[in-house]
Each structure stands twice: as structure tokens, then as C-alpha cells.
Amino acid sequence: MGSQGGFYQSKEFLDLVKSIGEARSKAEEDRIVLNEIETLKRRISEPDIPKRKMKEYIIRLVYIEMLGHDASFGYIHAVKMTHDDSLLVKRTGYLAVTLFLNEDHDLIILIVNTIQKDLKSDNYLVVCAALNAVCKLINEETIPAVLPQVMELLAHPKEAVRKKAIMALHRFYQKSPSSVSHLVSNFRKRLCDNDPGVMGATLCPLFELIARDVNSYKDLVISFVSILKQVAERRLSKAYDCHQMPAPFIQIKLLKILALLGSGDKQASENMYTVVGDIFRKCDSSSNIGNAVLYECICCVSSIYPNPKLLESAADVISRFLKSDSHNLKYMGIDALGRLIKISPEIAEQHQLAVIDCLEDPDDTLKRKTFELLYKMTKSTNVEVIVDRMIDYMISISDNHYKTEIASRCVELAEQFAPSNQWFIQTMNRVFEHAGDLVNIKVAHSLMRLIAEGFGEDDDNADSKLRSSAVESYLRILGEPKLPSVFLQVICWVLGEYGTADGMFSASDITGKLCDVAEAYSNDETVKAYATTALMKIYAFEIAARRKVDMLPECQSLMEELLASHSTDLQQRAYELQAVIGLDAHAVDCIMPSDASCEDIEVDRDLSFLNDYIQEAIEKGAQPYIPESERSGMLNISNFRNQDHHEASSHGLRFEAYELPKPAVQSRIPQALIASTEIVPVPEPMYPRESYQTTMPSIPSDAGSAELKLRLEGVQKKWGRPTYTPATSTSNSTSQKTVNGTSQGDGASTVSSMRETYDSRKPQVEVSHEKQKLAASLFGGSSKTEKRPATGHKAAKASSHMVEKSHVPKSSMEVASDKAASAQQPPDLLDLGEPTATSTALQLDPFKQLEGLLDTTEVASAVNGAPAASISPDIMALYVDTAAGIHNKNDADLLSGLSNPSVTNMPGTTAMPQVTQSSSKRPNPKDSLEKDALCRCGFACSWAVDRTIIQAILVFIYYYQIYARDCHINVIQPY
């Protein structure tokens, strides 16, 4: 076609493609490409190159980049092509820059203006090319530059442009949700677009929005069900069919959305039963795309509120998957079966032979998926068979990543469902022996704790037998040529604690084995350290029992070697061993008592046993210890802060980063206070956030956060991004959920019996006795999940692998919405009305509220309509002139009042701090208000003042007043 001029490419370019395709080695291909790069560098820099030639050069550069070579010398020429007036050249340029550049490339700034101009073009093909570039190249900083043009294109007459505009908005939401959070309602509107392609493109951003906040989109359940029903009934044009399936990808996305909306919601799930049952009945399973839709139906059924008929239909589809000869369908069947057994565990028993066949399949991927299914099906009756199978498979594979996963699952199942402690120890030994150091060190500690604690009962004989069997098995395992380090640590610890406890083995036998371990693994300092400590325990127990200790020559040489070791840890252990051997029996018994590994150790964190020593040293003239907070001699104002915000430093100011904004809640401050710019005791400012359809209810702020600070609501922001606009009223959006009032028919047609024999479509083959026995071991037990009683060595699990999904009751909000919508007819798909908002505002005089001029019960009733008892805060006491009687008061009274204000909580209202007065006579509130207004008139309310700085200023004012009082200086009322 190229030789005939179909693609307008030269013969030289076609020869390049042919020569690269015929290259016999990578070196030959690289040589051809490098020659082409040199040629293009020379030709692309020539002046007055025809557009047709430049377009071909750019395409050849794209081909070079696809082969993994650098073509950055031509990027600027691709950018220049996007400015061309020719449609073919412009589209080629956009294609090249989307392949060449990323969103953070330096050349992006050169094409932003071009994109803005092309988005306003009259040619919809140019607009589509620009939208493609927007999805690929626009980053978070350049989103505001093109967002208005993209929003206008949502109403473009061409459906292709509207579809790509939706995709661009979706990309903006993924990159910066905050920049388009106020535009998410456009996705709802585009859901009822006349073109199915635009509607299908809208499902993708809606799926992400619903995944983040399900409750805000419950009202769309009826709409989604209606769309899915229309698609399943083939009401769309044939252009959307794929292998005779009507719009399968739209069906799959709708089923995913319904699975999210119906999870745990019985009312929403009941609206979905009919349409999902119709898809089960009508879907064609002869094609891959039909099987994909059926699989997504099974996933939806396993997520929504359970329905027996749909579960039966899903089990029938799973049976067809498992009986298929295709490994892909078997894999889907195993995965779907793993989803359904969480709801109905008995379904797995109907397909036990099929699961056994998958377990023995040579396809490694299918085998791994089957092990995942068995992991979910494990219970106390089949744990031994499943864990043994998993360990055998772990031994046969060489993939360390998957071997680690299998080992962790074996350990988890053994800890949760182990029938006996002996079996648990044997299983752990096999896992350690074959998984090596891939096992987590916590598993080794759990095994040591199990052996030390025993059965967790008062049966000392059973515990002794358990430890003896562990010692005997570990002495036998030490004969292995190579053992993992973690397993050797467990072995050394067990032999040191219980090697000579029952008298079956002498101390010389155990110490000889431990010396052999330390010599064989001389490069592993951790193993040598465990072996040295085990030797010290054995010799200590022998000395405490008043038996003669004969140190073997190899033990003596090992101790001499460790005494001269470069490792301080090993050297210290060797010195401890040498010191223990020289002690008497009583001292050794006090230092290292026998079988005391499970006893609690009392730690004296205050080191009170050193008090006598410290007192004696002080009496001899030693300097007492000075805490770090008192060393600098500076004022430590941390005592004046809230107790929840203590800091270790003695500085008066906080230098760490500001805290993140609080969650979006509405403030209870009255409207009249917003215009005030005074310093008043107010609660922590709470910033509202735009939310679609519903607004979070206002909640009272914490009482501990109420401090002195500036009122900044309504003040123009000077720094940061100008995206925040403080709300001045509380809006309560209300929305109504509609319920499908139409009667629902039976969700599924009559299905074949679930008890049909395995492989009914094949000739009947006699099942071997071995398979029948294995199936009976895996599935023959009780279907209920059983767990072994928790002992001291295991933590109880909060949930088992197979728990039936609990029925979620209706919430009060759902019941209320049902009553509100019961009298309405089900809306049409296009009837997606916006919720209405009502606003309320509180009117209250702030001066009366602050100074107690209004009765507290009156204030409380004005705020929330409920009576309350509280004491009004007296803030003016901080600014009155210091009274003469202050000399007789404790100076810490005011500071304690600043740091730990007494707070009185009123139900439904924000707690206000009460400041302790430093004067016995309360000032006139009106005079204090006038004086305070004059004193603080110089404040610039646009300052972003941190509350900690305000506290520091108040403390400085206090000490300044004290200093002025003592020096008899006339104090001017401070700002």
C-alpha cells in the first residue's frame, strides 16, 4: 500500500522498515537504527523542508523511539507541527508529542496555547486531536488553563467531542480531584446523554466516584438498572455489538457499579435481582466476551445482598466453567468459586473432583489459583491435608516470592486450625527446613513461645512430652548438611532450655552438638550467639543441680575464640559464660532459674534501686541531675499549653510545620460574629468543603481546642492558592431516593440440577480410589468453620476464612427515604433532578454572648434551642490594669488559667474556655469592652496568626505587667 501511495510514504522509509524486520541480530538492528538517526539529524535541520517530508521524518522518529533509541533531537519539530494549519500535519504533530513527551517535560509549556486555540476550533477533528493531547500531556499546574474550554465542549453537537471531553475531565479528576470537585455533577448529567458512547464514557469516572463515596450515589441505582436492562434487551444499535453480545463492555462496567452500590444494602440489591437474572439466562457462553459478562455477573452476585436464585444460577455457570477444557475458563471458575464460598460454603462440595483435577493440572497458574481456593476453604477437619499439599508444592517450586507467600499461608493455617501442638511443631519444622530464611522471624518466636508455654493447661506431663519430642526431633534434624539460619536459632534455643530437662540426653551430648553448630556456621554471628547462650544455660542448669561440670575441649576452644572475637556481642556472651562457670550453685540458680522463659520480667523504669547511691553521691558533693527542660535558663511556656500538646523543647515558639486542615464540618458560630475581627475566645475554625448532594452535619469542636485567636472568617486571603471561599451559612441539602415501584418477576429461569455428576459431557470414567479419598479429606468434613481453642502461643483471629455474609439491616436514613418516595412514580432515566438546598442562620449578639450580659440559658437556647447551664467566659480580666492586691495573689494563677482553662460543656454547643480572674473585683463589662476595642484597634485582621504565637504574646504581656509593677512603672494598656 505504501508503494501505491496509500500512506504517502517514500520508498526509503519502507526500505527502513523492511531492513529492520529482516535483521538477524540485535546488533545489526542497532546499526541500522543508528545510521537512520544520523540521516534524520542531518535532514531535519535543513531549511525549507516540505510539510510532507517533515511529516514523514516525524513518523520515522516515532518508529525509532518505539525501538528503544533516543530521538529527542526531533521533539521540538513535533511541537512545531502542532501549530500548522494543515489538518493532517497538525494531527501528526499531536500524535508525535503525545508519544514523545510526558506531562512534566519542559516543552509542554510551548503547546498549551496551541491546545487552547484548537479547543475552540470549528473543525471537530482538530478539537478531538487537542483533547487527546489534553488527556496525555496536561498536568496539575496547567489544568486551570484548559478547564473552561473543556467544560464548554460537554455541550458540543458532535458526540465524539463530548465523549473525549468526558475523558479529559476524568483525567483531570485522577490527577487533581480538588480542581474539578465542583464539576462532578456534570458526570451525572452526561449519564443521560442521547449517544450511548458518551454514556459509556461517563461510567468510568462514575465508577471511581462511587468507589470513594457509595452513599452519595445510592439514588442512581434505578438509573443504572434501567440502562443495563435496555442494553441487555438489545435496544442499542448493532454498532455496539461484539461477537453478537450487546455492548458487553458497558454491561461489565454497569455490573461493577451495581456491585458497589448493592454491597450490604438489601433495598438497593432487590432492584438489581431481575436484571442480573435476565443476563444469566440470556447471555451466550459460547464466546469469550459472553463468558466475561457471566463472570462479572458472578462477582456482582457475590457482592450484593444474597439471593438464593441468583446464587443457584451462579453455581451453574461455575460448573460449566470448571468442566471446560479451556484453562482460562477453569481459572475463572476457581476464582468465582472462591468468591461464592464466602457466602455459601457448601457450593464447593459440589465441585470437589473438579477442584482436585485443577490441583493436579500441569498449568502452574491454575494450580496456584486452586491453592488460593483451598486456603479459603480450610477448616479444622481438612487442615492437615491442605497444609501438607501446600508444603509439597512449596518444595517443588523455585520462585522465592511465591514460596514466601505459600510459607506464610501454611504458618497462618497451622496456627489457626492446628489439631494438636505436636502436629504444629512438625509442620513448622517442615516449613523452616524447606522455606529457609524466607520465613518471618516472628514465626520463629511464636514457635519458641509455644514450646515454652506448652498446651496452656496445668498438665505438666503433656508439656514435658511436647518438649522432649521437640528436643529429639531437633537433634535428629541437626544431622542435615545445610539448615536455614532462622531454624538454627530455634533449635539452639530449644536445646539450651530443655536439652537436659528430662534426662534422656546428657549435658556433654547437647554441648557437643551446639559446638558443632557454632563451628559449622562460623560465618553467621547470630547462630553463634544463640549457640553460646544455649551453652551457658546448660552449664548453669548443671551447676544449679550440683552436678559436676566437665567442659569439652571443643567448648573450651570455642570460648577462647569468642573471647578474642571482634564482635562485642559474641565477646560479651563468652565472658558471661566464663563468669557463670565460676559461680556457686545458689548464685547460678538465682541468676538463671530453670524453665523461667515464660515468667514476666518486672522493669523498674524509674531506676528506684539507684536512689541510695544517688543520695550518697550528692552528700559527697556531686551535682544533682538537672532535667533537660530546665538547663537552658529560658522560660518554658509548655506548661501554659494544653496538656495534649506538650513539647520537649524549652523554646517559647513552635517551629514545626503547621497541622493539616481539619475535616470538613460546619461551624456553629453565629452570623454576627463573622464580621467581627476582635480577639475573642473562639473554638478551632472549621473549614467547610464543597460536597455534592449532601452536606456533613455540624459537629461541636473539641473543648480542648478552644483558645485565644483571631477571627479570620470573611477576611481576604493573602497567601496560598485562591481556591478556598469560606461559607457563611449552613446548607442542608436534601435528596430523595426513588424506589422502583414496578413488580419484579422471577430473576432466573429454571436451571439444571446442581447435583449432576462431574464431567457429564465426557464418557464416564471410573474415578480412582486415591482421588475419592483425597476429595473426602478436603470436602468430607463439616461445612462449618471450626477453629482450635486458642492457647497461650496463638493470638485469636477476629474472623475465619468462611463466614456467611451477615444480613445488613436498613438504616434509619433508608427507611425515611423509603417513606418519602413511596408516593412517587419511578423516574425516567433522564430525570436526574438536582437536590435543593435550604440554609439557616443563627442570629445572636456576640458581645452579649462573650461578656455574659445575656443569660447562659438564653445563649444556649439561641444556639441550639436546648437549655444549658454554663459560666460565661470573662476575657476582659486579661486586659484590666494590674490591681494593687496582686502582690498577695499567687503569680501562677493567671498562667494556670491560660494553660488549663476550665471548660464547661453544653450539650449540642461548643465549649468555651473560662479564664481565672486575677482580681477579686470583676470589672464593668461595658467599660471593659470599650477599653478593649480601643486597645486592639491596631490589629491587622488579614494576618494569619497561629494560636501558639498568641499564647506567647499573652504570656509576655503578663510578665511585662509584673515587671512594670515591681519597678513602679506606669503601665500602658498593651495591644
NORHURA-V438573 format. One record per run of one state. SS is the DSSP state (H for helix, E for strand, - for the rest). FROM is the first residue (numbers start at 1). TO is the last residue. If there is no record, write none. Layout:
[[SS,FROM,TO] [SS,FROM,TO]]
//
This chain:
[[-,1,10] [H,11,21] [-,22,25] [H,26,44] [-,45,50] [H,51,66] [-,67,71] [H,72,81] [-,82,86] [H,87,100] [-,101,105] [H,106,110] [-,111,111] [H,112,119] [-,120,123] [H,124,137] [-,138,142] [H,143,155] [-,156,158] [H,159,175] [-,176,176] [H,177,179] [-,180,180] [H,181,183] [-,184,184] [H,185,190] [-,191,195] [H,196,212] [-,213,214] [H,215,232] [-,233,237] [H,238,240] [E,241,242] [-,243,244] [E,245,246] [-,247,247] [H,248,261] [-,262,262] [E,263,263] [-,264,265] [H,266,270] [-,271,272] [H,273,282] [-,283,287] [H,288,303] [E,304,304] [-,305,307] [H,308,323] [-,324,326] [H,327,340] [-,341,344] [H,345,359] [-,360,363] [H,364,377] [-,378,382] [H,383,396] [-,397,399] [H,400,417] [-,418,420] [H,421,438] [-,439,440] [H,441,453] [-,454,459] [H,460,477] [-,478,484] [H,485,498] [-,499,506] [H,507,520] [-,521,524] [H,525,544] [-,545,552] [H,553,563] [-,564,567] [H,568,581] [-,582,584] [H,585,591] [-,592,607] [H,608,619] [-,620,627] [H,628,630] [-,631,636] [H,637,640] [-,641,642] [H,643,645] [-,646,670] [H,671,673] [-,674,678] [E,679,682] [-,683,702] [H,703,705] [-,706,706] [E,707,710] [-,711,729] [E,730,734] [-,735,768] [H,769,779] [-,780,811] [H,812,821] [-,822,835] [E,836,840] [-,841,845] [H,846,851] [-,852,855] [H,856,864] [-,865,874] [H,875,878] [-,879,883] [H,884,888] [-,889,891] [H,892,899] [-,900,901] [E,902,904] [-,905,911] [E,912,914] [-,915,924] [H,925,935] [-,936,946] [H,947,966] [-,967,975]]
//
